[in-house]
Each structure stands twice: as structure tokens, then as C-alpha cells.
Amino acid sequence: MSERSLVTIAAAIRTRRMSPVEAVGSCLDRVRRLDKRMRAFIRLDESGALGAAKALEADAAAGRWQGPLHGVPVAFKDLCHLQGLPTSCGTKTPEYFTSAQECTAARRLLDAGAISLGKLNMTELAMGPYGDNAHHGDVDNPWRAGHCAGGSSSGSGAGVAAGFFLGALGTDTGGSIRLPAACCGIVGLKPTYGRVSRAGAMPLSWSMDHIGPMAWTVRDVAILLQVIAGRDRADETSSRHAVPDYLARLEEGVAGLRVGIPEGYFFHGVDAEIAAGVRQTGRLLEELGAHVSEVKVPDPQAILDIAMLITRSEASTLHARIARERPHELQPMVRARLEVGFGISAYDYLQALRLRARLTRSFIRDVFGEVDVLLTPTIPEPAPAREPLKALTPDEFNVRAGNFSRLTRPFNAYGLPALSVPCGQSKLGLPLAFQLVGRPFDEALLLRVGHAYQEAASWHHQRPALG
């Protein structure tokens, strides 16, 4: 199971070479053996998963198929509300977040036949890029013990990489899908703002949050996106933009596409191994027929400053009660970030929203008038060791964390789709990754480019040696 993709397991179940009970049992056995180290789960729902697997197995025996994910084990970041399971959002309070509405994206996966194994570990309140959590344990990197798994969707990234399940949902406010995907050597997609409903998931920043899929391969991610994308009346920010068939053009390759590599900011201070991996990706895409060239993009610093102001304002508003009434329950770094938001004026917040809209329009016009896709690093360094981070003061930690997510955050502010794909390993055996960024609602093109890369490369066939 640990060496198979979502696509292969779904096909094995469909052709009766594997049953849903076997698929779930294999995953649960792996979780029991390995999650003491990984700490990917906050709540493992063994009885619920096995009950669902038996019901779907009976349906399959009767010739009834619930959907394309029939019998496939998945799991959800613990800010997705599901009936019968508490939602801690990474805090010490088991039912920190409640909602009358189930998480639409999670429910769509379950309605397509997926089986939930439970709720996944995450950085407290989704506020951090490393996957540290004092309440539920720091999520470990599957490739090298003692290194970060990335955050805040840390359990999602580590759990997929460890073979605990075949796909997961994460959320991304400043990189929280792409950072753990890059650290853990899997694929993670932050869709266009509004492409996937956020109803039933704890908000962190209502104008920056995205929900997206995480899995081993680009094809796996395309299948998950197909299920969760689309308008939802429970989320007024969800888009009415038509949902294409993401698999229909996956095999068309990259011949003739214009791929831009934005030098400057996106390579300043970036680890040499990561920079080399991204440039090698560009050369491979060029060999496959793409037109790859350097491209100038607006200096991201302005949009980063705006994004930080908006995110801190909205997060502090949403979590004001715990920050003001029970601050002792929060980790110092999380508390420090929330407290900053209380000092931001309404004038500055509204000005930031206005400038964000203007900068987004000009970025899309200027950049995507020249290229079809941007190719950048996802993270500036391979997953760092955890212990040195713990010695930092809250202020030092937040500066370091801001630097770690500086390559992903601009595209949350712009609301653009961005896909992280693994592209090698460092000398320490940690994953390297690149990021593809496209026009609004052009996820299909990003998936097509990422898939072409994976068909030509072989990094996604490697698995961490966990036993």
C-alpha cells in the first residue's frame, strides 16, 4: 500500500483485486506501527473507517459503486468539521471549532466513496509553517527524523508520504498546503481562491484561505480536485466558474507552452540544492518542448506586506476570544502572531484590501501576458531540523517562519492557483520541490505541466524508508 498511488488503489478496488476492507486495514496497520514517531493524527477513527469499508465492500459485491474514490482511504486536517468527530484546529480544546455545516470539501470526497481514517495534526490554529504543535506533538518528517514536516497542514503532508492514506485535504493561507507537500516530497495544490468551497472549515483569514488536495502524484491530485471543486451555496465566496475535466487534457504535454522562471526575489537566499533542482526542472520542461525563459515579475515585497496585514487582522478577529480570554492555552509563537493583529487599524486594513486588488490585476496582466506558467522554488531550504527552531524567541521564530513561507505567500494574496511538485533530494535525503503558478482557474494547465514533468522524471516513485 505504501508504494501505491491513489489511482492504482482506486483501480484495484474497482477491478476487485483489492477490497475496501483490505485497503483500510493495510493503512491502519501502518498507522499503528509508525504514527508514534510521525504524530500525523490527532484523532484516528478506526471503527468508523472499518465500518465504512465494510459497507462499501458490500456495495461493491452487489455491483453498486459510490463514485471514483470508492473504498479509497483518506484523512482530513483537523479544522474540517465532520459529524461525530471533534475539531480541535490543533489547539488543546477538542471541540474548538463547531459548525452547523459539515466541511463541504470533505463531504464531497466521502460522497465519492472515500473512507475517512480520521483527523490530522496541524500547527495550532493553522498559524505556522513548520508543523510544530505543543499540544499534540510535533509532526516528524518521514524522510529524516527530527526534521520539520512543514505546516500548517503537517499531518496531511507527512501522512501521505508515510503511506497512512492515499490523499488528504489541507488548507493554505500563506503556503500551508505547498510547504508540507514540499517538505514531505508529495504533490500539493492550492487552487484559485473560490475554486473549492471553504464551508465547514475553520477560517483563519477569510480573504486568504484556500482548501486543496494533497497526494503522491499530480494525477492523484487531479482526481481529488475534480471531486471537491465547484460552486457551493453554503460558501458565498465559492466561484460559479465552470469546473473543467481535469483529467481530459492531462496527457497533452507541454510543447509550445511558455514557462517563465522569475529570477531575483524567488532565488535570493534560496538553498543551492533547491535552486539547482528548480533550474533542472526548467531544462527538462524545455527538452519536452516548452519555451522556458527568465521573466521579470513585480517585486513581491509590497504584496507580502499587504498579505501579512490582512491575515493578521482577520486571524485576530476570528480568534479574539481565545487570544484575550485564554491566552495561556496558546503556544507563545501563536499568541504573539495573534496579538499583532489587535493593533492594526480599520483604515490600514481597508487600504490593504484596496491595494491588493490593484496589485493583483496588474500582476495577472503583466506576467501572464508574457508566459503561461511561472516556475519557482516552493521553499527556500529543505525541511529544517526542529530543535534549533525551539531555541528561538517568539520574535526570532516568527521572522524565520516568515522567511520560510515567503515564496508561497504572494500567491495567496493574488488568489492564483499554485502546485508544488517534488523534484529531487538534498544530500541529507530531504525532498526538493518546485512550484507552478498559473492564471486564475487554470488549475488544469498546472496539472498538465506537473504531470508531464512526473512522466519524464522519477522522483515520485521514491518512498521514505519507514519500514
Buried (B, 14 or more C-beta within 10 A) or exposed (E): BBEBBBBBBBEBBBEEEBBBBBBBBBBBEBBEEBBEEBBBBBBBBBEBBBEBBBEBBEBBEEEEBBBBBBBBBBBBBBBBBBEEBBBBBBBBBEEBBEBEBBBBBBBBBBEBBBBBBBBBBBBBBBBBBBBBBBBBBBBBBBBBEEBBBBBBBBBBBBBBBBBBBBBBBBBBBBBBBBBBBBBBBBBBBBBBBBBBBBBBBBBBBBBBBBBBBBBBBBBBBBBBBBBBBBBBEBBEEBBEBEBBEBBEBBEEBBEEBBBBBBBEBBBEEBBEBBBBBBBBBBEBBBEBEBBBEEBEBBEBEBBBEBBBBBBBBBBBBBBEEBBEEEEEBBBEBBBBBBBBBEEBEEEEBEEBEEBBEEBBEEBBEEBBEEBBBBBBBBBBBBBBBBEEBEEBEBEEBBEBBBEBBBBBBBBBBBBBBBBBBBBBBBEEBBBBBBBBBBBBBBBBBBBBBBBBBBBBBEBBEBBBEBE
